[in-house]
């Protein structure tokens, strides 16, 4: 299951990176250890190695080639490594000077026969395709004021908006806006790939928090994913965060953890 989830995640990151590359960003995509090293453009959250560890342990030469590729564009190497990946990879990376920066949790829930209620006072609408800018404004503004504590990396608004726009164009991605009293209060998305519904892009504007907005967005996406035939929904959160608490209150369980390892040049 972890291999399937990591493959779907890597596929989306690769596709969004290729969207940026089509704009002439000078990015690259290269395979390593069953995963992919991606560089979309300077300052992008997509600049990382994803899905590695489910296709064997990369050789020293493979890591050297990846590190050289990132060095040429002046970008640190960030590896998102699932705990269920080949066990020798973490030891090899730390031996090469990679530093453990943080963790993120991948939670999942089976979608067979579930029912999810939208809280009263919140209306969730599926973006029919003409509200991308409105969706971006809400989601990016929501991300600008996180509930969680500081993370090891921060990105400017333009970089977040660019990656959100690119990810929204990948595969079967659906965008949602939540409204309170007719005012846009939050936004989120779901990406459907091979029976997996990856929930992402969830953010609530500061003035509308603790009003059921995220619960409504989560319930709507889960119901839509189930109707679309998905068997599993996933969400990635910071460990112990409010986002994780919200997901677990809706029936999600911890599947595995990713370690975030970084090497500077």
C-alpha positions as CSV (number, residue, x, y, z in Angstrom):
1,X,0.0,0.0,0.0
2,X,2.8,2.4,0.9
3,X,4.4,1.7,-2.5
4,X,1.2,2.6,-4.3
5,X,0.7,5.8,-2.3
6,X,4.3,6.9,-2.9
7,X,4.1,6.1,-6.6
8,X,0.9,8.2,-6.9
9,X,2.5,11.1,-5.0
10,X,5.6,11.0,-7.0
11,X,3.6,10.8,-10.3
12,X,1.8,14.1,-9.3
13,X,5.0,15.8,-8.3
14,X,6.6,14.8,-11.6
15,X,3.6,16.0,-13.6
16,X,3.5,19.4,-11.9
17,X,7.3,19.7,-12.4
18,X,6.9,19.1,-16.1
19,X,4.2,21.8,-16.2
20,X,6.8,24.2,-14.8
21,X,9.4,22.9,-17.2
22,X,7.1,23.6,-20.1
23,X,7.2,27.3,-19.1
24,X,11.0,27.2,-19.6
25,X,11.9,27.0,-16.0
26,X,15.1,25.0,-16.6
27,X,13.9,22.2,-14.3
28,X,14.7,18.5,-14.4
29,X,13.2,15.1,-13.6
30,X,15.4,12.1,-13.1
31,X,14.7,8.6,-11.7
32,X,16.4,7.3,-8.6
33,X,15.7,4.2,-6.5
34,X,12.2,3.7,-7.9
35,X,11.4,7.3,-7.2
36,X,12.2,10.7,-8.8
37,X,14.4,13.7,-8.2
38,X,12.5,16.8,-9.3
39,X,13.5,20.4,-9.7
40,X,10.7,22.7,-11.0
41,X,12.2,26.1,-10.6
42,X,14.1,28.2,-8.1
43,X,12.3,28.4,-4.7
44,X,9.6,25.8,-5.6
45,X,8.2,23.4,-3.0
46,X,8.4,20.7,-5.8
47,X,12.2,20.6,-5.6
48,X,12.7,17.3,-3.8
49,X,13.3,13.6,-4.2
50,X,10.1,11.6,-3.8
51,X,9.0,8.0,-3.9
52,X,12.5,6.7,-3.5
53,X,13.1,3.3,-1.8
54,X,10.5,1.0,-3.4
55,X,12.7,0.0,-6.3
56,X,16.0,-1.0,-4.7
57,X,18.7,0.9,-2.9
58,X,20.3,3.6,-5.1
59,X,24.0,3.2,-5.7
60,X,26.6,5.8,-4.6
61,X,26.9,6.8,-8.2
62,X,23.2,7.5,-8.5
63,X,23.2,9.7,-5.4
64,X,26.2,11.5,-6.7
65,X,24.5,12.2,-10.0
66,X,21.4,13.5,-8.2
67,X,23.4,15.7,-6.0
68,X,25.4,17.1,-8.9
69,X,22.1,17.9,-10.7
70,X,20.8,19.9,-7.8
71,X,24.2,21.6,-7.3
72,X,24.1,22.9,-10.9
73,X,20.9,24.8,-10.1
74,X,22.0,25.9,-6.7
75,X,19.4,23.9,-4.8
76,X,19.8,21.8,-1.6
77,X,18.9,18.1,-2.0
78,X,15.7,17.3,0.0
79,X,14.7,13.6,0.2
80,X,11.2,12.5,1.4
81,X,11.9,9.0,2.7
82,X,9.0,6.7,3.8
83,X,9.8,4.6,6.8
84,X,8.7,1.5,4.8
85,X,11.2,2.1,2.1
86,X,14.4,0.0,1.7
87,X,16.0,0.2,5.2
88,X,19.6,0.8,3.8
89,X,18.7,4.1,2.2
90,X,18.5,6.2,5.4
91,X,21.8,4.9,6.6
92,X,23.4,5.7,3.3
93,X,22.0,9.2,3.2
94,X,23.1,10.1,6.7
95,X,26.5,8.7,5.8
96,X,26.6,11.1,2.9
97,X,25.9,14.1,5.2
98,X,22.2,14.4,5.0
99,X,20.5,15.9,8.0
100,X,17.2,14.9,9.4
101,X,15.0,18.0,9.4
102,X,11.5,16.9,10.2
103,X,8.8,14.3,9.7
104,X,5.4,14.1,8.1
105,X,2.7,11.6,8.6
106,X,0.7,9.8,5.9
107,X,-2.8,8.9,7.1
108,X,-5.4,6.8,5.3
109,X,-8.9,5.6,5.4
110,X,-10.9,2.9,3.5
111,X,-13.8,4.4,1.6
112,X,-16.2,1.4,1.7
113,X,-19.6,2.3,3.0
114,X,-18.7,5.5,4.9
115,X,-21.0,8.5,5.4
116,X,-19.7,12.0,6.0
117,X,-21.9,14.9,7.1
118,X,-21.2,18.5,6.2
119,X,-21.6,20.8,9.2
120,X,-24.5,23.3,9.2
121,X,-23.6,26.8,8.1
122,X,-21.0,25.7,5.6
123,X,-21.6,25.2,1.9
124,X,-19.0,23.4,-0.3
125,X,-18.9,23.9,-4.0
126,X,-17.0,22.0,-6.6
127,X,-15.0,24.3,-8.9
128,X,-16.4,23.8,-12.3
129,X,-13.2,25.1,-13.9
130,X,-13.7,28.8,-14.0
131,X,-12.8,29.7,-10.3
132,X,-9.1,28.8,-10.3
133,X,-8.0,32.3,-9.3
134,X,-10.6,32.6,-6.5
135,X,-9.6,29.2,-5.3
136,X,-5.9,30.1,-5.4
137,X,-6.5,33.4,-3.4
138,X,-8.3,31.6,-0.6
139,X,-5.9,28.6,-0.3
140,X,-2.7,30.7,-0.6
141,X,-4.0,33.3,2.0
142,X,-5.0,30.4,4.3
143,X,-1.5,28.9,4.0
144,X,0.1,32.3,4.8
145,X,-1.2,32.0,8.4
146,X,-0.7,28.4,9.5
147,X,-2.1,27.0,12.8
148,X,0.9,24.7,13.1
149,X,4.3,25.7,14.5
150,X,7.2,26.7,12.4
151,X,8.5,24.2,9.8
152,X,12.0,23.7,8.4
153,X,11.2,25.5,5.2
154,X,9.1,28.5,4.2
155,X,8.1,29.7,0.8
156,X,7.1,33.1,-0.6
157,X,3.5,33.6,-1.6
158,X,4.4,33.6,-5.3
159,X,6.1,30.2,-5.0
160,X,3.1,28.7,-3.2
161,X,0.7,30.1,-5.7
162,X,2.7,28.7,-8.6
163,X,2.9,25.2,-7.2
164,X,-0.8,25.2,-6.3
165,X,-1.7,26.2,-9.8
166,X,0.6,23.6,-11.4
167,X,-0.7,20.8,-9.0
168,X,-4.3,21.8,-9.8
169,X,-3.7,21.0,-13.4
170,X,-2.3,17.5,-12.8
171,X,-4.4,14.5,-13.7
172,X,-7.8,14.1,-12.2
173,X,-7.6,16.9,-9.6
174,X,-10.8,18.4,-8.2
175,X,-10.9,21.8,-6.4
176,X,-13.4,22.9,-3.8
177,X,-14.3,26.1,-2.2
178,X,-16.2,26.4,1.2
179,X,-18.5,29.3,1.9
180,X,-19.9,30.8,5.1
181,X,-22.8,33.2,4.7
182,X,-22.0,33.4,1.0
183,X,-18.3,34.4,1.6
184,X,-15.4,32.1,0.5
185,X,-13.9,30.8,3.7
186,X,-11.6,27.9,2.7
187,X,-10.5,25.7,-0.1
188,X,-9.1,22.2,-0.7
189,X,-8.4,19.7,-3.5
190,X,-8.4,16.0,-4.1
191,X,-6.3,14.1,-6.7
192,X,-7.6,10.7,-7.8
193,X,-5.1,8.2,-9.1
194,X,-5.5,4.4,-9.4
195,X,-8.2,4.1,-6.7
196,X,-6.4,6.4,-4.3
197,X,-7.9,9.8,-3.4
198,X,-5.0,12.1,-2.2
199,X,-6.4,15.0,-0.2
200,X,-4.4,18.1,-0.4
201,X,-4.4,21.9,-0.6
202,X,-6.6,22.4,2.4
203,X,-6.6,25.9,4.0
204,X,-9.0,28.1,5.9
205,X,-8.9,31.9,6.0
206,X,-8.0,33.1,9.5
207,X,-11.4,34.8,10.2
208,X,-13.3,31.5,9.5
209,X,-11.3,29.0,11.5
210,X,-13.0,26.7,14.2
211,X,-16.2,27.0,12.3
212,X,-16.4,23.6,10.6
213,X,-14.9,24.7,7.3
214,X,-12.2,22.0,7.1
215,X,-14.6,19.3,8.3
216,X,-17.0,20.3,5.5
217,X,-14.3,20.2,2.9
218,X,-13.0,16.9,4.2
219,X,-16.5,15.3,4.3
220,X,-17.3,16.5,0.8
221,X,-14.1,15.3,-0.7
222,X,-14.4,11.9,0.9
223,X,-18.0,11.4,-0.3
224,X,-17.0,12.5,-3.9
225,X,-14.0,10.1,-3.9
226,X,-16.1,7.2,-2.7
227,X,-18.6,7.9,-5.5
228,X,-15.7,8.0,-8.0
229,X,-14.8,4.4,-7.0
230,X,-11.8,5.2,-4.9
231,X,-10.9,2.5,-2.3
232,X,-8.6,4.6,-0.2
233,X,-8.2,8.2,0.9
234,X,-4.9,9.6,2.1
235,X,-3.8,12.9,3.7
236,X,-0.3,14.1,4.7
237,X,0.1,16.1,7.9
238,X,2.6,17.4,10.4
239,X,2.9,14.9,13.3
240,X,0.6,15.8,16.2
241,X,-0.9,18.8,14.3
242,X,-4.4,20.1,14.2
243,X,-4.7,18.8,10.7
244,X,-3.8,15.3,11.9
245,X,-6.4,15.6,14.8
246,X,-9.1,16.7,12.3
247,X,-8.3,13.8,10.0
248,X,-8.3,11.2,12.8
249,X,-11.6,12.5,14.1
250,X,-13.1,11.7,10.7
251,X,-11.8,8.1,10.7
252,X,-8.2,8.4,9.3
253,X,-5.5,6.2,10.8
254,X,-1.7,6.6,10.6
255,X,-0.2,4.5,7.8
256,X,3.4,5.5,7.9
257,X,5.8,8.4,8.4
258,X,8.2,10.1,6.0
259,X,11.5,11.5,7.2
260,X,12.6,14.7,5.5
261,X,16.4,14.7,5.0
262,X,18.4,17.6,3.5
263,X,21.9,18.0,2.2
264,X,23.3,21.5,1.5
265,X,26.1,22.0,-1.1
